[in-house]
Amino acid sequence: MPQLADVLGSTQVQVITLLIAADVVLGVLGALMKKDFRFGKVAGFMHNGVIGYVLAYAVLASVGEALPQLGFVVQIAYVLVVVALIASLLRNLKKLGLPLPGTDMM
């Protein structure tokens, strides 16, 4: 079974962490532009986003390592997390006023 440090240092967790960081920065910029910035919102996102995405993925990846027949579930979860974070990044870019085609559905 892999060590938690190995899982947390994986490329997938690094990508998720970078997307979360970009999402936080864009979200803070958007909130500052709209004069709607509150530390409570940032703390809530950090608690839910970081714990929800990074640690949950790390646990799932550990389970996938222990039970190789579930490896496909880990890959599906990774893709879904990345898609969710990219959608959030696009919403934040739209809040900053960038015209993004096809984002009316978000």
GUDRENDO-371260 format. One record per residue: residue number from 1; chain; y, z, x of N, C-alpha, C in turn. Coordinates in Angstrom, 1 decimal. Example, Ala and Ser with C-alpha at 12.3 -4.5 7.8 and 13.67 -1.06 7.14 Angstrom:
2
PT;1;A;-5.7;7.8;13.2;-4.5;7.8;12.3;-3.3;7.8;13.2
PT;2;A;-2.2;7.1;12.8;-1.1;7.1;13.7;0.0;7.9;12.9
//
This chain:
106
PT;1;A;-1.2;0.0;0.8;0.0;0.0;0.0;1.2;0.0;0.9
PT;2;A;2.2;-0.8;0.6;3.4;-0.9;1.4;4.3;0.3;1.3
PT;3;A;5.0;0.6;2.4;5.9;1.7;2.3;7.2;1.3;1.5
PT;4;A;7.8;2.3;0.9;9.0;2.0;0.1;10.1;1.3;1.0
PT;5;A;10.2;1.8;2.2;11.2;1.2;3.1;11.0;-0.3;3.3
PT;6;A;9.7;-0.7;3.4;9.4;-2.1;3.6;9.8;-2.9;2.4
PT;7;A;9.5;-2.4;1.2;9.8;-3.1;0.0;11.3;-3.2;-0.2
PT;8;A;12.0;-2.1;0.1;13.5;-2.1;0.0;14.2;-3.0;1.0
PT;9;A;13.5;-3.2;2.1;14.0;-4.1;3.1;13.6;-5.6;2.9
PT;10;A;12.9;-5.9;1.8;12.5;-7.2;1.6;13.6;-8.2;1.3
PT;11;A;13.4;-9.5;1.5;14.4;-10.5;1.2;14.8;-10.5;-0.2
PT;12;A;13.8;-10.3;-1.1;14.1;-10.2;-2.6;15.1;-9.1;-2.9
PT;13;A;14.9;-7.9;-2.4;15.8;-6.8;-2.6;17.1;-7.0;-2.0
PT;14;A;17.2;-7.7;-0.9;18.4;-8.0;-0.2;19.2;-9.0;-1.1
PT;15;A;18.6;-10.0;-1.7;19.2;-10.9;-2.6;19.8;-10.2;-3.8
PT;16;A;18.9;-9.4;-4.4;19.4;-8.6;-5.6;20.6;-7.7;-5.2
PT;17;A;20.5;-7.1;-4.1;21.6;-6.2;-3.7;22.9;-7.0;-3.5
PT;18;A;22.8;-8.1;-2.8;24.0;-9.0;-2.6;24.6;-9.5;-3.9
PT;19;A;23.7;-9.8;-4.9;24.2;-10.3;-6.2;24.9;-9.1;-6.9
PT;20;A;24.3;-7.9;-6.8;24.9;-6.8;-7.5;26.3;-6.5;-6.8
PT;21;A;26.4;-6.5;-5.5;27.6;-6.3;-4.8;28.7;-7.3;-5.3
PT;22;A;28.3;-8.6;-5.3;29.3;-9.6;-5.7;29.7;-9.4;-7.2
PT;23;A;28.7;-9.0;-8.0;29.0;-8.7;-9.4;30.0;-7.6;-9.6
PT;24;A;29.8;-6.5;-8.8;30.7;-5.4;-8.8;32.1;-5.8;-8.4
PT;25;A;32.2;-6.5;-7.3;33.5;-6.9;-6.8;34.2;-7.8;-7.9
PT;26;A;33.5;-8.8;-8.4;34.2;-9.6;-9.4;34.5;-8.9;-10.7
PT;27;A;33.6;-7.9;-11.1;33.9;-7.1;-12.3;35.1;-6.3;-12.1
PT;28;A;35.3;-5.6;-10.9;36.4;-4.8;-10.6;37.7;-5.7;-10.6
PT;29;A;37.6;-6.8;-10.0;38.8;-7.7;-9.9;39.2;-8.1;-11.4
PT;30;A;38.2;-8.5;-12.2;38.5;-8.9;-13.5;39.1;-7.8;-14.3
PT;31;A;38.6;-6.5;-14.2;39.1;-5.4;-14.9;40.5;-5.1;-14.4
PT;32;A;40.8;-5.2;-13.1;42.1;-4.9;-12.6;43.1;-6.0;-13.1
PT;33;A;42.7;-7.2;-13.2;43.6;-8.3;-13.8;43.9;-8.0;-15.2
PT;34;A;43.0;-7.5;-16.0;43.2;-7.2;-17.4;43.7;-5.8;-17.6
PT;35;A;43.9;-5.1;-16.6;44.4;-3.7;-16.6;43.5;-2.9;-17.5
PT;36;A;42.2;-3.1;-17.2;41.2;-2.4;-18.0;40.2;-1.7;-17.0
PT;37;A;40.7;-1.3;-15.8;39.8;-0.7;-14.8;39.6;0.7;-15.1
PT;38;A;38.3;1.2;-15.1;38.0;2.6;-15.3;36.8;2.9;-14.3
PT;39;A;37.0;4.0;-13.6;35.9;4.3;-12.6;34.6;4.6;-13.4
PT;40;A;34.7;5.1;-14.6;33.5;5.4;-15.4;32.6;4.1;-15.6
PT;41;A;33.3;3.0;-15.8;32.5;1.7;-16.0;31.8;1.3;-14.7
PT;42;A;32.5;1.5;-13.6;31.9;1.2;-12.3;30.7;2.1;-12.0
PT;43;A;30.9;3.4;-12.2;29.8;4.3;-12.0;28.6;4.0;-12.9
PT;44;A;28.9;3.7;-14.2;27.8;3.3;-15.1;27.1;2.1;-14.6
PT;45;A;27.8;1.1;-14.2;27.1;-0.1;-13.7;26.3;0.2;-12.4
PT;46;A;26.9;1.0;-11.5;26.2;1.3;-10.3;24.9;2.1;-10.6
PT;47;A;25.0;3.0;-11.6;23.8;3.7;-11.9;22.8;2.8;-12.6
PT;48;A;23.2;2.1;-13.6;22.2;1.2;-14.3;21.9;0.0;-13.5
PT;49;A;22.8;-0.6;-12.9;22.5;-1.9;-12.1;21.7;-1.6;-10.9
PT;50;A;22.1;-0.7;-10.1;21.4;-0.5;-8.8;20.1;0.1;-9.1
PT;51;A;20.1;1.2;-9.8;18.8;1.9;-10.1;17.9;1.0;-10.9
PT;52;A;18.5;0.4;-12.0;17.7;-0.5;-12.8;17.1;-1.7;-12.2
PT;53;A;17.9;-2.4;-11.3;17.4;-3.6;-10.7;16.6;-3.3;-9.4
PT;54;A;17.3;-2.6;-8.5;16.7;-2.5;-7.1;15.5;-1.6;-7.1
PT;55;A;15.6;-0.4;-7.7;14.4;0.5;-7.6;13.3;0.0;-8.5
PT;56;A;13.6;-0.5;-9.7;12.6;-1.0;-10.6;11.9;-2.1;-9.9
PT;57;A;12.6;-3.0;-9.3;12.0;-4.1;-8.6;11.1;-3.6;-7.5
PT;58;A;11.6;-2.6;-6.7;10.8;-2.1;-5.6;9.5;-1.5;-6.1
PT;59;A;9.6;-0.8;-7.2;8.3;-0.2;-7.7;7.4;-1.3;-8.2
PT;60;A;7.9;-2.3;-8.9;7.1;-3.4;-9.3;6.5;-4.1;-8.1
PT;61;A;7.3;-4.3;-7.1;6.7;-5.0;-5.9;5.6;-4.2;-5.3
PT;62;A;5.8;-2.9;-5.2;4.8;-2.0;-4.7;3.5;-2.1;-5.5
PT;63;A;3.6;-2.1;-6.8;2.4;-2.3;-7.7;1.8;-3.7;-7.4
PT;64;A;2.6;-4.7;-7.3;2.1;-6.0;-7.0;1.3;-6.1;-5.7
PT;65;A;1.8;-5.3;-4.7;1.1;-5.3;-3.4;-0.3;-4.6;-3.6
PT;66;A;-0.3;-3.5;-4.4;-1.5;-2.7;-4.5;-2.5;-3.5;-5.4
PT;67;A;-2.0;-4.2;-6.4;-2.8;-5.0;-7.3;-2.4;-6.5;-7.2
PT;68;A;-3.0;-7.2;-6.2;-2.6;-8.6;-6.0;-2.7;-9.5;-7.2
PT;69;A;-3.6;-9.2;-8.2;-3.7;-10.0;-9.4;-2.5;-9.9;-10.2
PT;70;A;-1.6;-9.0;-10.0;-0.3;-8.9;-10.7;0.8;-9.5;-9.9
PT;71;A;0.6;-10.2;-8.9;1.6;-10.7;-8.0;2.5;-11.7;-8.8
PT;72;A;2.0;-12.4;-9.7;2.8;-13.3;-10.5;3.8;-12.6;-11.3
PT;73;A;3.5;-11.4;-11.8;4.5;-10.6;-12.6;5.7;-10.2;-11.7
PT;74;A;5.4;-9.9;-10.5;6.5;-9.6;-9.5;7.5;-10.8;-9.4
PT;75;A;6.9;-11.9;-9.2;7.7;-13.1;-9.0;8.5;-13.5;-10.3
PT;76;A;7.9;-13.3;-11.4;8.6;-13.5;-12.7;9.7;-12.5;-12.9
PT;77;A;9.5;-11.3;-12.5;10.5;-10.2;-12.6;11.7;-10.5;-11.7
PT;78;A;11.4;-11.0;-10.5;12.4;-11.3;-9.5;13.3;-12.4;-10.1
PT;79;A;12.7;-13.5;-10.6;13.5;-14.6;-11.1;14.3;-14.1;-12.3
PT;80;A;13.8;-13.3;-13.2;14.6;-12.9;-14.3;15.7;-12.0;-13.9
PT;81;A;15.5;-11.1;-12.9;16.6;-10.3;-12.4;17.7;-11.2;-11.8
PT;82;A;17.3;-12.1;-11.0;18.3;-13.0;-10.3;19.1;-13.8;-11.4
PT;83;A;18.4;-14.3;-12.4;19.1;-15.1;-13.5;20.0;-14.2;-14.2
PT;84;A;19.6;-13.0;-14.5;20.5;-12.0;-15.2;21.8;-11.7;-14.4
PT;85;A;21.6;-11.5;-13.1;22.7;-11.2;-12.2;23.7;-12.5;-12.1
PT;86;A;23.1;-13.6;-12.0;23.9;-14.8;-11.9;24.7;-15.0;-13.2
PT;87;A;24.1;-14.8;-14.3;24.8;-14.9;-15.6;26.0;-13.9;-15.7
PT;88;A;25.7;-12.7;-15.2;26.8;-11.7;-15.1;27.9;-12.1;-14.2
PT;89;A;27.6;-12.7;-13.0;28.6;-13.3;-12.1;29.4;-14.3;-12.8
PT;90;A;28.8;-15.2;-13.5;29.5;-16.3;-14.2;30.4;-15.7;-15.3
PT;91;A;30.0;-14.7;-16.0;30.8;-14.0;-17.0;32.1;-13.4;-16.3
PT;92;A;31.9;-12.8;-15.2;33.0;-12.2;-14.4;33.9;-13.3;-13.9
PT;93;A;33.4;-14.4;-13.4;34.3;-15.5;-13.0;35.1;-16.0;-14.2
PT;94;A;34.5;-16.1;-15.3;35.2;-16.6;-16.5;36.3;-15.6;-16.9
PT;95;A;36.0;-14.3;-16.7;37.1;-13.3;-17.0;38.2;-13.4;-16.0
PT;96;A;37.9;-13.9;-14.8;39.0;-14.1;-13.8;39.8;-15.4;-14.1
PT;97;A;39.4;-16.1;-15.1;40.2;-17.3;-15.5;39.6;-18.6;-14.9
PT;98;A;38.5;-18.6;-14.3;38.0;-19.8;-13.7;37.3;-20.6;-14.9
PT;99;A;37.7;-21.8;-15.1;37.1;-22.6;-16.1;35.7;-23.1;-15.7
PT;100;A;34.7;-22.6;-16.4;33.3;-22.9;-16.0;32.7;-23.7;-17.2
PT;101;A;32.2;-24.9;-16.9;31.6;-25.7;-18.0;30.3;-25.0;-18.5
PT;102;A;30.1;-25.1;-19.8;28.9;-24.6;-20.4;28.7;-23.1;-20.4
PT;103;A;29.8;-22.3;-20.2;29.7;-20.9;-20.3;30.1;-20.3;-21.6
PT;104;A;30.3;-21.1;-22.6;30.7;-20.7;-23.9;29.6;-19.8;-24.6
PT;105;A;28.3;-20.1;-24.1;27.2;-19.4;-24.7;27.0;-18.0;-24.2
PT;106;A;27.7;-17.6;-23.1;27.5;-16.3;-22.5;28.4;-15.2;-23.1
//
